[in-house]
């Protein structure tokens, strides 16, 4: 589902953010991406989202070589990648329903389909009864679950999460991780960038990719 082949990223100032990264993730695999601050986690996610391009190497997602995608195709590609952020990035002037519906509206879905998909996503994260609420009325954990519902509402095959539990207590963090596990079990490939080692150890049955100064020191097929 996700393949990195000898991927390197060097910025114009000469800084090498990633060096010769090789790994692959299978469909339905849930994996943690970790490493010290500045290790390259954010750069790796940006490459998957085509916010950045690699200096060397190739990245393949669902059989698509990202290096062959032109600018016009990037928005379509991103519709197949769900993204969960640490700070939720919810629109405060829109209801929970409208926040989750936004990706479907942008993609041009019919109103009937939007309603069905949004309510299915909210039901999955346990917030169906909150669809008319505004984000300010929700707890931090509930806001994060809205963000997850928005990320999966169009049923993407890949889900990326960037420090999704950074602002949550351990109990809520575990709840969010269980949700990611649920998506993984139905075939979604889940990659979670986090520095929370305690959380990773609590869910130790999942693979861990460890970056150090731009190099993958653990988790590649060669380990």
TIPATOR-776049 format. One record per residue (C-alpha): residue number from 1; y, z, x; residue in one letter. Coordinates in steps of 0.1 Angstrom, whole numbers. Each point is the difference from the previous one (the first is absolute). Layout:
N
NUM  Y  Z  X  A
...
//
This chain:
223
1  0  0  0  X
2  24  9  28  X
3  -5  -13  36  X
4  21  5  31  X
5  -9  -23  29  X
6  17  8  34  X
7  33  9  -18  X
8  30  9  20  X
9  36  6  -11  X
10  29  0  25  X
11  36  4  -13  X
12  29  -20  14  X
13  11  30  21  X
14  -33  -1  18  X
15  -17  30  -17  X
16  -37  -6  -5  X
17  -8  17  -34  X
18  -36  -13  -2  X
19  -23  -11  28  X
20  -32  -20  -5  X
21  -10  15  -33  X
22  -35  -9  -13  X
23  -16  14  -32  X
24  -13  -11  -34  X
25  -2  17  -33  X
26  -26  -9  -26  X
27  8  -4  -37  X
28  1  34  -17  X
29  3  19  33  X
30  24  29  1  X
31  14  7  35  X
32  26  23  16  X
33  25  -14  25  X
34  14  28  22  X
35  17  6  33  X
36  31  17  15  X
37  35  -9  -11  X
38  8  -34  14  X
39  -37  -8  5  X
40  3  -32  -20  X
41  -11  9  -35  X
42  31  -13  -18  X
43  0  -32  21  X
44  -37  -6  -10  X
45  8  4  -37  X
46  31  -23  3  X
47  -22  -27  15  X
48  -24  3  -30  X
49  30  -3  -23  X
50  14  -29  20  X
51  32  19  6  X
52  -7  -7  36  X
53  -21  -27  18  X
54  -23  7  29  X
55  10  -12  35  X
56  -36  -8  8  X
57  -33  -1  -19  X
58  -9  -6  -36  X
59  -2  20  -32  X
60  -23  -10  -29  X
61  2  16  -34  X
62  -25  -10  -28  X
63  -8  -31  20  X
64  36  -10  4  X
65  14  -5  35  X
66  34  16  -2  X
67  13  -21  28  X
68  -4  -31  -22  X
69  21  14  -28  X
70  35  -15  -2  X
71  29  19  -14  X
72  -3  -15  -35  X
73  -35  14  -3  X
74  8  36  11  X
75  11  13  -35  X
76  -33  -12  -15  X
77  -20  15  28  X
78  17  34  -5  X
79  -10  1  -36  X
80  -35  5  12  X
81  9  30  22  X
82  7  34  -17  X
83  24  23  19  X
84  5  38  -4  X
85  29  16  18  X
86  7  36  9  X
87  32  2  -20  X
88  -13  -17  -31  X
89  29  -25  -2  X
90  2  3  -38  X
91  29  -12  -20  X
92  17  30  -14  X
93  16  -18  -29  X
94  -33  -14  -13  X
95  -29  17  -18  X
96  -34  5  15  X
97  -13  -29  -20  X
98  28  -23  12  X
99  -4  11  37  X
100  -37  -9  -1  X
101  6  -32  -20  X
102  25  -14  26  X
103  -25  -19  22  X
104  -15  -17  -31  X
105  34  -9  -14  X
106  9  -16  34  X
107  -33  -19  0  X
108  7  -14  -35  X
109  -27  17  -20  X
110  2  -1  -38  X
111  13  32  -17  X
112  -34  6  -17  X
113  -18  -2  33  X
114  26  23  17  X
115  -5  27  -26  X
116  -37  -1  3  X
117  0  1  38  X
118  27  26  4  X
119  -18  24  -24  X
120  -33  -6  18  X
121  16  8  33  X
122  17  31  -13  X
123  -32  12  -16  X
124  -17  -4  33  X
125  25  24  17  X
126  0  24  -29  X
127  36  -7  -12  X
128  -5  -20  -32  X
129  18  27  -19  X
130  30  -3  23  X
131  8  -37  -5  X
132  33  7  -18  X
133  12  26  25  X
134  25  -7  28  X
135  -8  8  36  X
136  24  30  2  X
137  -22  17  -26  X
138  -31  -2  21  X
139  -14  21  28  X
140  -3  -14  35  X
141  -37  -5  -4  X
142  5  -18  -34  X
143  27  -22  16  X
144  -25  -10  27  X
145  -26  -8  -26  X
146  25  -22  -17  X
147  5  -18  33  X
148  -38  -4  3  X
149  -2  -14  -35  X
150  27  -25  8  X
151  -18  -10  32  X
152  -33  -8  -18  X
153  12  -12  -34  X
154  -6  -37  10  X
155  -34  10  13  X
156  5  -10  37  X
157  -30  -3  23  X
158  19  19  27  X
159  19  33  -2  X
160  22  13  28  X
161  14  35  0  X
162  27  12  25  X
163  -1  38  3  X
164  -7  3  -37  X
165  -5  38  1  X
166  28  9  24  X
167  20  19  -26  X
168  -29  16  -19  X
169  -19  32  3  X
170  -37  0  11  X
171  -13  2  -36  X
172  21  -29  -12  X
173  -8  -19  32  X
174  -37  3  -7  X
175  6  -12  -36  X
176  17  -31  13  X
177  -28  -6  25  X
178  -26  2  -27  X
179  19  -27  -19  X
180  -1  -23  30  X
181  -37  7  2  X
182  -4  -11  -36  X
183  17  -33  7  X
184  -22  -5  31  X
185  -31  5  -20  X
186  9  -29  -23  X
187  5  -23  29  X
188  36  4  11  X
189  5  1  38  X
190  22  31  7  X
191  19  6  32  X
192  19  33  2  X
193  25  6  29  X
194  4  38  5  X
195  6  26  27  X
196  -16  27  -21  X
197  -31  8  21  X
198  -11  28  -23  X
199  -1  -24  -29  X
200  -20  -25  20  X
201  -25  26  10  X
202  -4  11  -36  X
203  -10  -35  -9  X
204  -19  -6  32  X
205  -26  -23  -15  X
206  25  -28  3  X
207  7  -21  31  X
208  30  8  22  X
209  21  -25  20  X
210  19  19  27  X
211  30  -16  18  X
212  14  12  32  X
213  30  -17  16  X
214  -8  -32  -19  X
215  -37  -1  9  X
216  -29  6  -23  X
217  -19  28  18  X
218  -25  8  -28  X
219  -14  -18  -31  X
220  -5  -35  13  X
221  -34  -17  -3  X
222  -5  7  37  X
223  2  38  -4  X
//
